[in-house]
Amino acid sequence: MTAVVDVVAMACLLAGAFLCLTAGLGLVRFPDVLSRMHAGTKPQVLGVLLVMVGAAIRLHGWSNVWMLLLVAAFQLLTAPVSAHMISRVAYRRRHVRRDLLLVDEFDADQQQSGDAPADAGPEPPATAGRG
Amino acid sequence: MTVVTYVLYGLIGGGALLALVRLAWGPSLLDRVVATDTLLVIISAGLAVYAALERDPTVVPVLVVVSLLAFVGSVSIARYVGGMLRRSASGDGRDLGLPQAAEEREARS
């Protein structure tokens, strides 16, 4: 019984570690920020979940299991937020290879008004119309 | 079992080394942010693998700290870089004349 459990835990750990290696390879090989982020996010969700499952199987005691579950929940909650912010700034600072994009919905030619950026510094104080 | 141990540490160490390579090369700041984010995730995976292999629960609280630090670091740098964008003076909310990206400069030369 314990042998089977250990084999399952080791399989989860190996899959997670393999995802870490693929993230490193993708970071080195891919051409621009968005595709590098695509590669780097692989271990952020699936890899961390697999490693946490493996560690929770190997470690005994509920306190460790709850803490590992907390780490997994943090990863699931925070990975989309940080990826969204980084990719938006990357697009607007033109760190994106536009010739590699198939669909570019933010393209200025197809869009009537520029999207109002949310975090581009404070607005200049509106003096007109205030008298 | 020892073979599995070596393979696990080798895979995680290889991933961390490649992320460090991108951290050193990365032509733009955002590449380095992405590389740092991935590196912290790989570090937390390595700590969890160590805890699982040695059955040592000492490093488990460190995992929580590392996973939170990765989020706070990447979000704060993203907001800082976003604050560097210049706004047009006409007040229509459009961006103009962003600082030239390193990849464009490299592609043009």
gemmi code that builds the backbone of each chain (N, CA, C; Angstrom):
import gemmi

chains = {
    "A": [
        ("MET", (0.827, -1.206, 0.000), (0.000, 0.000, 0.000), (0.857, 1.250, 0.000)),
        ("THR", (1.825, 1.296, 0.923), (2.683, 2.475, 0.975), (3.525, 2.604, -0.282)),
        ("ALA", (3.887, 1.448, -0.861), (4.683, 1.509, -2.097), (3.873, 2.149, -3.216)),
        ("VAL", (2.606, 1.768, -3.316), (1.759, 2.350, -4.365), (1.592, 3.849, -4.147)),
        ("VAL", (1.388, 4.251, -2.898), (1.225, 5.674, -2.595), (2.489, 6.444, -2.932)),
        ("ASP", (3.644, 5.843, -2.607), (4.906, 6.507, -2.928), (5.096, 6.638, -4.429)),
        ("VAL", (4.704, 5.623, -5.164), (4.855, 5.692, -6.623), (3.981, 6.808, -7.195)),
        ("VAL", (2.758, 6.918, -6.685), (1.879, 7.993, -7.161), (2.468, 9.360, -6.825)),
        ("ALA", (2.982, 9.512, -5.596), (3.574, 10.796, -5.200), (4.778, 11.119, -6.068)),
        ("MET", (5.620, 10.120, -6.344), (6.806, 10.371, -7.161), (6.424, 10.726, -8.601)),
        ("ALA", (5.341, 10.113, -9.093), (4.898, 10.454, -10.452), (4.439, 11.908, -10.514)),
        ("CYS", (3.706, 12.349, -9.492), (3.279, 13.748, -9.465), (4.477, 14.685, -9.387)),
        ("LEU", (5.446, 14.349, -8.520), (6.623, 15.209, -8.388), (7.408, 15.255, -9.688)),
        ("LEU", (7.539, 14.106, -10.358), (8.297, 14.081, -11.617), (7.606, 14.912, -12.689)),
        ("ALA", (6.278, 14.814, -12.762), (5.562, 15.604, -13.770), (5.719, 17.104, -13.491)),
        ("GLY", (5.634, 17.486, -12.219), (5.811, 18.896, -11.876), (7.208, 19.391, -12.183)),
        ("ALA", (8.221, 18.589, -11.880), (9.598, 18.985, -12.161), (9.847, 19.064, -13.667)),
        ("PHE", (9.225, 18.152, -14.415), (9.364, 18.212, -15.869), (8.744, 19.489, -16.422)),
        ("LEU", (7.611, 19.909, -15.839), (7.011, 21.172, -16.277), (7.923, 22.350, -15.964)),
        ("CYS", (8.661, 22.284, -14.844), (9.616, 23.352, -14.534), (10.694, 23.427, -15.616)),
        ("LEU", (11.183, 22.273, -16.055), (12.212, 22.280, -17.098), (11.654, 22.830, -18.408)),
        ("THR", (10.417, 22.452, -18.760), (9.838, 22.979, -19.997), (9.637, 24.493, -19.910)),
        ("ALA", (9.332, 24.996, -18.704), (9.200, 26.452, -18.557), (10.521, 27.135, -18.837)),
        ("GLY", (11.622, 26.572, -18.325), (12.921, 27.170, -18.592), (13.267, 27.138, -20.068)),
        ("LEU", (13.001, 25.999, -20.719), (13.279, 25.898, -22.154), (12.467, 26.905, -22.944)),
        ("GLY", (11.181, 27.013, -22.612), (10.335, 27.960, -23.335), (10.767, 29.394, -23.113)),
        ("LEU", (11.201, 29.710, -21.882), (11.673, 31.069, -21.624), (12.877, 31.406, -22.486)),
        ("VAL", (13.739, 30.435, -22.702), (14.937, 30.733, -23.493), (14.619, 30.762, -24.979)),
        ("ARG", (13.710, 29.882, -25.437), (13.561, 29.694, -26.867), (12.538, 30.612, -27.516)),
        ("PHE", (11.559, 31.107, -26.774), (10.431, 31.773, -27.414), (10.764, 33.224, -27.751)),
        ("PRO", (10.075, 33.805, -28.747), (10.545, 35.068, -29.313), (10.168, 36.334, -28.557)),
        ("ASP", (8.996, 36.432, -27.944), (8.639, 37.717, -27.332), (7.986, 37.509, -25.969)),
        ("VAL", (7.587, 38.621, -25.359), (7.167, 38.571, -23.960), (5.929, 37.709, -23.780)),
        ("LEU", (4.972, 37.842, -24.695), (3.715, 37.107, -24.512), (3.936, 35.605, -24.612)),
        ("SER", (4.732, 35.172, -25.587), (4.939, 33.725, -25.717), (5.841, 33.202, -24.606)),
        ("ARG", (6.778, 34.030, -24.134), (7.572, 33.601, -22.978), (6.699, 33.463, -21.742)),
        ("MET", (5.715, 34.364, -21.633), (4.816, 34.255, -20.499), (3.966, 32.997, -20.597)),
        ("HIS", (3.583, 32.662, -21.843), (2.837, 31.423, -22.046), (3.636, 30.222, -21.570)),
        ("ALA", (4.947, 30.225, -21.861), (5.771, 29.100, -21.423), (5.989, 29.139, -19.916)),
        ("GLY", (6.181, 30.352, -19.372), (6.505, 30.438, -17.963), (5.335, 30.167, -17.047)),
        ("THR", (4.118, 30.229, -17.583), (2.953, 30.004, -16.738), (2.628, 28.530, -16.587)),
        ("LYS", (3.279, 27.684, -17.376), (3.009, 26.248, -17.247), (3.272, 25.721, -15.841)),
        ("PRO", (4.449, 25.939, -15.248), (4.618, 25.417, -13.881), (3.907, 26.248, -12.847)),
        ("GLN", (3.434, 27.453, -13.214), (2.783, 28.275, -12.212), (1.469, 27.674, -11.751)),
        ("VAL", (0.770, 27.004, -12.610), (-0.503, 26.423, -12.198), (-0.406, 24.898, -12.124)),
        ("LEU", (-0.208, 24.257, -13.273), (-0.259, 22.795, -13.279), (0.936, 22.205, -12.543)),
        ("GLY", (2.130, 22.783, -12.753), (3.317, 22.245, -12.101), (3.239, 22.363, -10.591)),
        ("VAL", (2.819, 23.553, -10.118), (2.729, 23.727, -8.675), (1.649, 22.833, -8.093)),
        ("LEU", (0.539, 22.677, -8.814), (-0.513, 21.787, -8.300), (-0.004, 20.354, -8.192)),
        ("LEU", (0.711, 19.885, -9.228), (1.214, 18.508, -9.190), (2.224, 18.322, -8.059)),
        ("VAL", (3.142, 19.304, -7.926), (4.156, 19.174, -6.877), (3.511, 19.225, -5.496)),
        ("MET", (2.489, 20.091, -5.343), (1.824, 20.163, -4.047), (1.080, 18.874, -3.732)),
        ("VAL", (0.461, 18.263, -4.746), (-0.220, 16.982, -4.503), (0.797, 15.922, -4.086)),
        ("GLY", (1.936, 15.898, -4.784), (2.965, 14.922, -4.421), (3.489, 15.146, -3.020)),
        ("ALA", (3.738, 16.407, -2.667), (4.264, 16.696, -1.334), (3.224, 16.412, -0.263)),
        ("ALA", (1.947, 16.690, -0.572), (0.895, 16.422, 0.419), (0.722, 14.926, 0.639)),
        ("ILE", (1.001, 14.128, -0.406), (0.926, 12.679, -0.202), (2.089, 12.210, 0.674)),
        ("ARG", (3.276, 12.770, 0.407), (4.445, 12.291, 1.144), (4.465, 12.780, 2.594)),
        ("LEU", (4.067, 14.062, 2.804), (4.115, 14.602, 4.157), (2.895, 14.142, 4.935)),
        ("HIS", (3.099, 13.792, 6.180), (1.980, 13.388, 7.010), (1.533, 14.567, 7.861)),
        ("GLY", (0.274, 14.536, 8.247), (-0.228, 15.588, 9.120), (-1.068, 16.576, 8.350)),
        ("TRP", (-2.204, 16.941, 8.954), (-3.145, 17.786, 8.241), (-2.664, 19.217, 8.109)),
        ("SER", (-1.834, 19.692, 9.073), (-1.406, 21.090, 9.004), (-0.576, 21.331, 7.741)),
        ("ASN", (0.297, 20.383, 7.402), (1.087, 20.535, 6.183), (0.197, 20.518, 4.952)),
        ("VAL", (-0.792, 19.637, 4.966), (-1.680, 19.523, 3.812), (-2.456, 20.819, 3.611)),
        ("TRP", (-2.938, 21.407, 4.712), (-3.683, 22.660, 4.574), (-2.790, 23.770, 4.072)),
        ("MET", (-1.528, 23.787, 4.546), (-0.646, 24.861, 4.095), (-0.301, 24.703, 2.616)),
        ("LEU", (-0.087, 23.477, 2.178), (0.187, 23.260, 0.753), (-1.038, 23.627, -0.089)),
        ("LEU", (-2.223, 23.331, 0.450), (-3.460, 23.710, -0.243), (-3.578, 25.223, -0.350)),
        ("LEU", (-3.111, 25.911, 0.713), (-3.116, 27.377, 0.698), (-2.199, 27.900, -0.400)),
        ("VAL", (-1.023, 27.291, -0.547), (-0.095, 27.714, -1.599), (-0.726, 27.516, -2.977)),
        ("ALA", (-1.370, 26.370, -3.165), (-2.000, 26.103, -4.460), (-3.116, 27.104, -4.740)),
        ("ALA", (-3.902, 27.435, -3.703), (-4.987, 28.399, -3.906), (-4.438, 29.781, -4.226)),
        ("PHE", (-3.346, 30.174, -3.541), (-2.711, 31.451, -3.858), (-2.248, 31.477, -5.300)),
        ("GLN", (-1.644, 30.392, -5.738), (-1.164, 30.362, -7.129), (-2.319, 30.502, -8.100)),
        ("LEU", (-3.400, 29.754, -7.837), (-4.538, 29.818, -8.754), (-5.148, 31.207, -8.775)),
        ("LEU", (-5.137, 31.910, -7.621), (-5.757, 33.227, -7.579), (-4.865, 34.290, -8.195)),
        ("THR", (-3.556, 34.210, -7.971), (-2.685, 35.320, -8.326), (-2.071, 35.194, -9.707)),
        ("ALA", (-1.969, 33.999, -10.261), (-1.337, 33.863, -11.576), (-2.094, 34.624, -12.667)),
        ("PRO", (-3.448, 34.557, -12.744), (-4.122, 35.332, -13.796), (-3.955, 36.828, -13.625)),
        ("VAL", (-3.937, 37.312, -12.377), (-3.842, 38.760, -12.160), (-2.503, 39.283, -12.648)),
        ("SER", (-1.425, 38.637, -12.205), (-0.106, 39.143, -12.604), (0.106, 38.960, -14.101)),
        ("ALA", (-0.388, 37.852, -14.676), (-0.225, 37.649, -16.117), (-0.979, 38.714, -16.897)),
        ("HIS", (-2.180, 39.072, -16.418), (-2.963, 40.115, -17.088), (-2.225, 41.444, -17.071)),
        ("MET", (-1.682, 41.815, -15.920), (-1.028, 43.119, -15.831), (0.239, 43.149, -16.676)),
        ("ILE", (1.024, 42.088, -16.615), (2.276, 42.076, -17.383), (1.991, 42.095, -18.879)),
        ("SER", (0.980, 41.334, -19.308), (0.722, 41.267, -20.750), (0.149, 42.591, -21.251)),
        ("ARG", (-0.659, 43.261, -20.428), (-1.195, 44.548, -20.881), (-0.091, 45.578, -21.024)),
        ("VAL", (0.800, 45.636, -20.027), (1.911, 46.584, -20.129), (2.825, 46.204, -21.293)),
        ("ALA", (3.027, 44.905, -21.512), (3.894, 44.472, -22.613), (3.304, 44.887, -23.947)),
        ("TYR", (1.983, 44.732, -24.100), (1.378, 45.130, -25.367), (1.510, 46.629, -25.579)),
        ("ARG", (1.265, 47.403, -24.538), (1.257, 48.841, -24.732), (2.651, 49.431, -24.790)),
        ("ARG", (3.650, 48.729, -24.321), (5.014, 49.190, -24.523), (5.643, 48.585, -25.759)),
        ("ARG", (4.850, 47.928, -26.580), (5.299, 47.386, -27.866), (6.426, 46.370, -27.699)),
        ("HIS", (6.325, 45.571, -26.656), (7.255, 44.462, -26.536), (6.720, 43.210, -27.200)),
        ("VAL", (5.696, 43.372, -28.044), (5.045, 42.228, -28.664), (5.433, 42.194, -30.130)),
        ("ARG", (5.764, 41.015, -30.607), (6.067, 40.861, -32.027), (4.765, 40.861, -32.812)),
        ("ARG", (4.387, 42.017, -33.346), (3.071, 42.113, -33.980), (2.997, 41.304, -35.263)),
        ("ASP", (4.143, 41.038, -35.891), (4.098, 40.243, -37.115), (3.784, 38.787, -36.821)),
        ("LEU", (3.929, 38.365, -35.570), (3.612, 36.982, -35.224), (2.186, 36.819, -34.730)),
        ("LEU", (1.467, 37.926, -34.541), (0.101, 37.821, -34.042), (-0.842, 37.436, -35.170)),
        ("LEU", (-1.750, 36.516, -34.888), (-2.766, 36.156, -35.878), (-3.957, 37.092, -35.777)),
        ("VAL", (-4.404, 37.366, -34.563), (-5.523, 38.279, -34.336), (-5.044, 39.359, -33.390)),
        ("ASP", (-5.265, 40.610, -33.756), (-4.861, 41.722, -32.912), (-6.070, 42.618, -32.712)),
        ("GLU", (-6.827, 42.354, -31.661), (-8.080, 43.074, -31.485), (-7.878, 44.478, -30.956)),
        ("PHE", (-6.665, 44.801, -30.508), (-6.393, 46.148, -30.033), (-5.816, 47.027, -31.123)),
        ("ASP", (-5.807, 46.514, -32.355), (-5.157, 47.260, -33.427), (-5.867, 48.596, -33.620)),
        ("ALA", (-5.097, 49.665, -33.781), (-5.676, 51.005, -33.853), (-6.464, 51.213, -35.135)),
        ("ASP", (-6.133, 50.445, -36.183), (-6.853, 50.608, -37.434), (-8.274, 50.074, -37.333)),
        ("GLN", (-8.444, 49.042, -36.523), (-9.766, 48.432, -36.424), (-10.591, 49.032, -35.307)),
        ("GLN", (-9.982, 49.899, -34.518), (-10.660, 50.375, -33.332), (-10.944, 51.859, -33.478)),
        ("GLN", (-12.150, 52.275, -33.111), (-12.529, 53.668, -33.315), (-11.859, 54.576, -32.298)),
        ("SER", (-11.928, 54.219, -31.029), (-11.335, 55.055, -29.991), (-10.297, 54.234, -29.244)),
        ("GLY", (-9.246, 54.915, -28.827), (-8.225, 54.226, -28.080), (-8.768, 53.746, -26.757)),
        ("ASP", (-8.317, 52.591, -26.342), (-8.789, 52.081, -25.067), (-8.213, 52.940, -23.957)),
        ("ALA", (-9.039, 53.258, -22.997), (-8.571, 54.097, -21.903), (-7.736, 53.253, -20.961)),
        ("PRO", (-6.461, 53.535, -20.843), (-5.630, 52.714, -19.971), (-5.953, 52.978, -18.511)),
        ("ALA", (-5.891, 51.939, -17.724), (-6.310, 52.060, -16.342), (-5.160, 52.441, -15.421)),
        ("ASP", (-3.945, 52.048, -15.801), (-2.852, 52.280, -14.857), (-1.696, 52.978, -15.555)),
        ("ALA", (-2.000, 54.000, -16.312), (-0.952, 54.709, -17.036), (-0.606, 56.009, -16.345)),
        ("GLY", (-0.563, 55.978, -15.049), (-0.233, 57.185, -14.335), (-1.464, 58.022, -14.112)),
        ("PRO", (-1.363, 59.000, -13.260), (-2.551, 59.816, -12.966), (-2.932, 60.694, -14.143)),
        ("GLU", (-4.197, 60.962, -14.237), (-4.681, 61.846, -15.286), (-4.183, 63.267, -15.015)),
        ("PRO", (-3.923, 64.033, -16.052), (-3.610, 65.447, -15.818), (-4.849, 66.139, -15.277)),
        ("PRO", (-4.674, 67.055, -14.363), (-5.853, 67.693, -13.755), (-6.639, 68.464, -14.801)),
        ("ALA", (-7.944, 68.251, -14.794), (-8.817, 68.879, -15.783), (-9.094, 70.310, -15.365)),
        ("THR", (-8.497, 71.224, -16.094), (-8.676, 72.640, -15.734), (-9.762, 73.290, -16.572)),
        ("ALA", (-9.986, 72.762, -17.796), (-10.981, 73.387, -18.664), (-12.372, 73.134, -18.106)),
        ("GLY", (-13.234, 74.104, -18.217), (-14.610, 73.927, -17.829), (-14.850, 74.158, -16.363)),
        ("ARG", (-13.773, 74.399, -15.629), (-13.994, 74.628, -14.220), (-14.045, 76.132, -13.919)),
        ("GLY", (-13.757, 76.915, -14.897), (-13.846, 78.356, -14.721), (-12.591, 78.871, -14.072)),
    ],
    "B": [
        ("MET", (15.074, 4.765, -5.696), (14.653, 6.010, -5.077), (15.677, 7.119, -5.274)),
        ("THR", (16.955, 6.771, -5.149), (17.982, 7.804, -5.332), (18.016, 8.298, -6.762)),
        ("VAL", (17.731, 7.394, -7.717), (17.701, 7.824, -9.110), (16.603, 8.854, -9.316)),
        ("VAL", (15.433, 8.586, -8.713), (14.324, 9.540, -8.823), (14.703, 10.875, -8.191)),
        ("THR", (15.427, 10.806, -7.084), (15.880, 12.042, -6.434), (16.769, 12.859, -7.344)),
        ("TYR", (17.760, 12.172, -7.957), (18.662, 12.898, -8.854), (17.905, 13.486, -10.041)),
        ("VAL", (16.985, 12.696, -10.600), (16.231, 13.184, -11.764), (15.395, 14.407, -11.392)),
        ("LEU", (14.750, 14.347, -10.214), (13.920, 15.481, -9.786), (14.755, 16.741, -9.616)),
        ("TYR", (15.861, 16.623, -8.883), (16.687, 17.817, -8.668), (17.304, 18.287, -9.978)),
        ("GLY", (17.620, 17.350, -10.865), (18.180, 17.752, -12.156), (17.188, 18.525, -12.998)),
        ("LEU", (15.955, 18.047, -13.047), (14.924, 18.745, -13.840), (14.681, 20.145, -13.285)),
        ("ILE", (14.545, 20.238, -11.962), (14.245, 21.561, -11.379), (15.445, 22.485, -11.504)),
        ("GLY", (16.658, 21.929, -11.310), (17.839, 22.771, -11.462), (18.030, 23.243, -12.893)),
        ("GLY", (17.724, 22.373, -13.859), (17.817, 22.792, -15.266), (16.838, 23.901, -15.584)),
        ("GLY", (15.605, 23.753, -15.096), (14.622, 24.810, -15.325), (15.042, 26.120, -14.692)),
        ("ALA", (15.597, 26.065, -13.472), (16.035, 27.291, -12.799), (17.204, 27.929, -13.549)),
        ("LEU", (18.127, 27.096, -14.055), (19.269, 27.652, -14.794), (18.801, 28.335, -16.074)),
        ("LEU", (17.859, 27.705, -16.792), (17.384, 28.319, -18.036), (16.628, 29.617, -17.755)),
        ("ALA", (15.867, 29.642, -16.641), (15.202, 30.895, -16.274), (16.226, 31.970, -15.923)),
        ("LEU", (17.334, 31.564, -15.295), (18.396, 32.538, -14.991), (19.041, 33.062, -16.262)),
        ("VAL", (19.172, 32.169, -17.281), (19.721, 32.618, -18.563), (18.835, 33.699, -19.174)),
        ("ARG", (17.505, 33.473, -19.122), (16.605, 34.487, -19.668), (16.643, 35.744, -18.811)),
        ("LEU", (16.828, 35.581, -17.517), (16.918, 36.747, -16.632), (18.152, 37.575, -16.965)),
        ("ALA", (19.231, 36.925, -17.365), (20.445, 37.669, -17.699), (20.362, 38.267, -19.103)),
        ("TRP", (19.798, 37.518, -20.058), (19.757, 37.983, -21.444), (18.692, 39.035, -21.657)),
        ("GLY", (17.502, 38.737, -21.116), (16.236, 39.364, -21.447), (16.357, 40.767, -21.989)),
        ("PRO", (15.986, 41.016, -23.220), (16.231, 42.340, -23.783), (15.406, 43.437, -23.112)),
        ("SER", (14.242, 43.115, -22.603), (13.435, 44.167, -21.986), (13.206, 43.862, -20.514)),
        ("LEU", (12.694, 44.865, -19.814), (12.421, 44.713, -18.384), (11.346, 43.669, -18.136)),
        ("LEU", (10.353, 43.607, -19.027), (9.242, 42.688, -18.798), (9.672, 41.242, -18.979)),
        ("ASP", (10.655, 41.008, -19.882), (11.208, 39.654, -19.984), (11.816, 39.224, -18.659)),
        ("ARG", (12.502, 40.162, -18.024), (13.124, 39.827, -16.739), (12.075, 39.607, -15.667)),
        ("VAL", (10.961, 40.363, -15.741), (9.886, 40.146, -14.763), (9.303, 38.752, -14.921)),
        ("VAL", (9.048, 38.363, -16.175), (8.490, 37.035, -16.422), (9.470, 35.957, -15.967)),
        ("ALA", (10.771, 36.178, -16.243), (11.769, 35.195, -15.840), (11.863, 35.094, -14.325)),
        ("THR", (11.757, 36.238, -13.630), (11.822, 36.209, -12.168), (10.616, 35.499, -11.576)),
        ("ASP", (9.453, 35.753, -12.171), (8.235, 35.083, -11.720), (8.377, 33.572, -11.848)),
        ("THR", (8.820, 33.138, -13.026), (8.993, 31.707, -13.253), (10.055, 31.127, -12.326)),
        ("LEU", (11.119, 31.909, -12.094), (12.195, 31.410, -11.228), (11.695, 31.199, -9.802)),
        ("LEU", (10.856, 32.131, -9.314), (10.334, 31.961, -7.957), (9.410, 30.756, -7.871)),
        ("VAL", (8.634, 30.530, -8.932), (7.760, 29.358, -8.921), (8.592, 28.078, -8.926)),
        ("ILE", (9.687, 28.088, -9.711), (10.542, 26.901, -9.755), (11.210, 26.681, -8.396)),
        ("ILE", (11.584, 27.791, -7.731), (12.191, 27.662, -6.401), (11.200, 27.057, -5.418)),
        ("SER", (9.939, 27.520, -5.487), (8.959, 26.955, -4.553), (8.691, 25.488, -4.868)),
        ("ALA", (8.721, 25.135, -6.156), (8.565, 23.728, -6.512), (9.740, 22.913, -5.978)),
        ("GLY", (10.944, 23.479, -6.043), (12.105, 22.775, -5.512), (12.019, 22.579, -4.009)),
        ("LEU", (11.536, 23.619, -3.308), (11.371, 23.474, -1.857), (10.344, 22.392, -1.530)),
        ("ALA", (9.254, 22.366, -2.304), (8.228, 21.350, -2.049), (8.772, 19.963, -2.357)),
        ("VAL", (9.589, 19.852, -3.400), (10.171, 18.548, -3.724), (11.124, 18.107, -2.615)),
        ("TYR", (11.897, 19.058, -2.081), (12.784, 18.720, -0.967), (11.968, 18.245, 0.238)),
        ("ALA", (10.894, 18.987, 0.547), (10.067, 18.603, 1.687), (9.456, 17.226, 1.489)),
        ("ALA", (9.077, 16.929, 0.233), (8.448, 15.634, -0.018), (9.473, 14.512, 0.043)),
        ("LEU", (10.660, 14.746, -0.474), (11.649, 13.670, -0.515), (12.184, 13.353, 0.875)),
        ("GLU", (12.433, 14.407, 1.664), (13.013, 14.183, 2.992), (11.939, 13.972, 4.051)),
        ("ARG", (10.665, 14.104, 3.679), (9.556, 14.099, 4.650), (9.822, 15.111, 5.763)),
        ("ASP", (10.243, 16.300, 5.357), (10.663, 17.327, 6.302), (9.725, 18.516, 6.176)),
        ("PRO", (8.791, 18.715, 7.104), (7.800, 19.795, 6.941), (8.300, 21.173, 7.351)),
        ("THR", (9.610, 21.332, 7.550), (10.106, 22.627, 8.039), (9.943, 23.725, 7.001)),
        ("VAL", (10.117, 23.369, 5.721), (10.146, 24.405, 4.685), (8.761, 24.724, 4.147)),
        ("VAL", (7.725, 24.076, 4.665), (6.387, 24.305, 4.114), (5.896, 25.744, 4.319)),
        ("PRO", (6.105, 26.388, 5.492), (5.699, 27.807, 5.592), (6.465, 28.717, 4.647)),
        ("VAL", (7.699, 28.335, 4.308), (8.469, 29.156, 3.379), (7.779, 29.184, 2.012)),
        ("LEU", (7.124, 28.096, 1.662), (6.430, 28.023, 0.372), (5.357, 29.106, 0.266)),
        ("VAL", (4.612, 29.304, 1.369), (3.554, 30.327, 1.356), (4.170, 31.696, 1.110)),
        ("VAL", (5.274, 31.976, 1.803), (5.923, 33.284, 1.669), (6.424, 33.482, 0.245)),
        ("VAL", (7.057, 32.456, -0.318), (7.623, 32.597, -1.659), (6.525, 32.809, -2.689)),
        ("SER", (5.413, 32.084, -2.545), (4.344, 32.222, -3.540), (3.697, 33.603, -3.451)),
        ("LEU", (3.624, 34.174, -2.238), (3.070, 35.526, -2.136), (4.044, 36.565, -2.666)),
        ("LEU", (5.341, 36.353, -2.411), (6.346, 37.311, -2.876), (6.384, 37.371, -4.396)),
        ("ALA", (6.194, 36.236, -5.052), (6.210, 36.224, -6.517), (5.093, 37.107, -7.054)),
        ("PHE", (3.913, 36.971, -6.462), (2.772, 37.776, -6.926), (3.002, 39.257, -6.691)),
        ("VAL", (3.408, 39.609, -5.474), (3.572, 41.034, -5.142), (4.665, 41.657, -6.003)),
        ("GLY", (5.765, 40.940, -6.209), (6.854, 41.490, -7.007), (6.453, 41.746, -8.440)),
        ("SER", (5.819, 40.763, -9.079), (5.500, 40.943, -10.494), (4.434, 42.014, -10.678)),
        ("VAL", (3.458, 42.069, -9.782), (2.405, 43.083, -9.932), (2.960, 44.482, -9.699)),
        ("SER", (3.833, 44.630, -8.702), (4.354, 45.977, -8.441), (5.250, 46.441, -9.577)),
        ("ILE", (6.059, 45.553, -10.162), (6.895, 45.983, -11.286), (6.025, 46.292, -12.495)),
        ("ALA", (4.955, 45.528, -12.702), (4.085, 45.799, -13.843), (3.418, 47.167, -13.695)),
        ("ARG", (3.003, 47.492, -12.477), (2.393, 48.812, -12.287), (3.417, 49.927, -12.436)),
        ("TYR", (4.643, 49.662, -11.987), (5.691, 50.669, -12.115), (6.011, 50.937, -13.578)),
        ("VAL", (6.118, 49.879, -14.370), (6.397, 50.052, -15.794), (5.215, 50.723, -16.479)),
        ("GLY", (3.979, 50.369, -16.064), (2.809, 51.009, -16.639), (2.757, 52.494, -16.325)),
        ("GLY", (3.291, 52.899, -15.180), (3.319, 54.312, -14.857), (4.327, 55.097, -15.664)),
        ("MET", (5.250, 54.379, -16.328), (6.236, 55.057, -17.148), (5.700, 55.442, -18.514)),
        ("LEU", (4.493, 54.940, -18.861), (3.939, 55.281, -20.164), (3.595, 56.758, -20.208)),
        ("ARG", (3.863, 57.389, -21.325), (3.564, 58.812, -21.463), (2.174, 59.004, -22.043)),
        ("ARG", (1.480, 59.999, -21.527), (0.147, 60.317, -22.039), (0.252, 61.498, -22.978)),
        ("SER", (-0.681, 61.570, -23.909), (-0.675, 62.699, -24.822), (-1.209, 63.936, -24.116)),
        ("ALA", (-0.758, 65.108, -24.611), (-1.149, 66.349, -23.948), (-2.554, 66.778, -24.336)),
        ("SER", (-3.094, 66.200, -25.429), (-4.403, 66.633, -25.887), (-5.517, 66.087, -25.007)),
        ("GLY", (-5.208, 65.153, -24.155), (-6.186, 64.702, -23.198), (-7.220, 63.744, -23.725)),
        ("ASP", (-6.966, 63.112, -24.875), (-7.940, 62.165, -25.368), (-7.648, 60.756, -24.875)),
        ("GLY", (-6.677, 60.620, -24.000), (-6.424, 59.323, -23.399), (-5.577, 58.394, -24.222)),
        ("ARG", (-5.138, 58.841, -25.396), (-4.325, 57.949, -26.208), (-2.879, 57.946, -25.730)),
        ("ASP", (-2.235, 56.822, -25.927), (-0.803, 56.778, -25.679), (-0.091, 57.329, -26.891)),
        ("LEU", (1.047, 57.856, -26.658), (1.868, 58.269, -27.790), (3.294, 57.924, -27.469)),
        ("GLY", (4.100, 57.898, -28.491), (5.544, 57.835, -28.387), (6.072, 57.064, -27.204)),
        ("LEU", (5.750, 55.804, -27.157), (6.275, 55.020, -26.052), (7.777, 54.892, -26.199)),
        ("PRO", (8.484, 54.690, -25.127), (9.911, 54.418, -25.241), (10.140, 53.200, -26.127)),
        ("GLN", (11.123, 53.333, -26.984), (11.318, 52.301, -28.000), (11.737, 50.990, -27.338)),
        ("ALA", (11.076, 49.920, -27.751), (11.372, 48.626, -27.159), (12.713, 48.113, -27.657)),
        ("ALA", (13.348, 47.334, -26.819), (14.696, 46.864, -27.164), (14.670, 45.937, -28.366)),
        ("GLU", (13.569, 45.170, -28.513), (13.513, 44.243, -29.645), (13.410, 45.008, -30.961)),
        ("GLU", (12.635, 46.095, -30.951), (12.506, 46.879, -32.184), (13.841, 47.506, -32.561)),
        ("ARG", (14.532, 48.023, -31.547), (15.822, 48.638, -31.823), (16.785, 47.602, -32.388)),
        ("GLU", (16.699, 46.412, -31.821), (17.606, 45.357, -32.269), (17.241, 44.899, -33.675)),
        ("ALA", (15.915, 44.829, -33.948), (15.480, 44.363, -35.270), (15.808, 45.385, -36.345)),
        ("ARG", (15.822, 46.673, -35.961), (16.056, 47.703, -36.965), (17.535, 47.800, -37.329)),
        ("SER", (18.386, 47.579, -36.371), (19.821, 47.708, -36.637), (20.353, 46.491, -37.377)),
    ],
}
model = gemmi.Model(1)
for chain_id, residues in chains.items():
    chain = gemmi.Chain(chain_id)
    for i, (resn, *xyz) in enumerate(residues, 1):
        res = gemmi.Residue()
        res.name, res.seqid = resn, gemmi.SeqId(i, " ")
        for name, pos in zip(("N", "CA", "C"), xyz):
            atom = gemmi.Atom()
            atom.name, atom.element = name, gemmi.Element(name[0])
            atom.pos, atom.b_iso = gemmi.Position(*pos), 0.0
            res.add_atom(atom)
        chain.add_residue(res)
    model.add_chain(chain)
structure = gemmi.Structure()
structure.add_model(model)
structure.setup_entities()
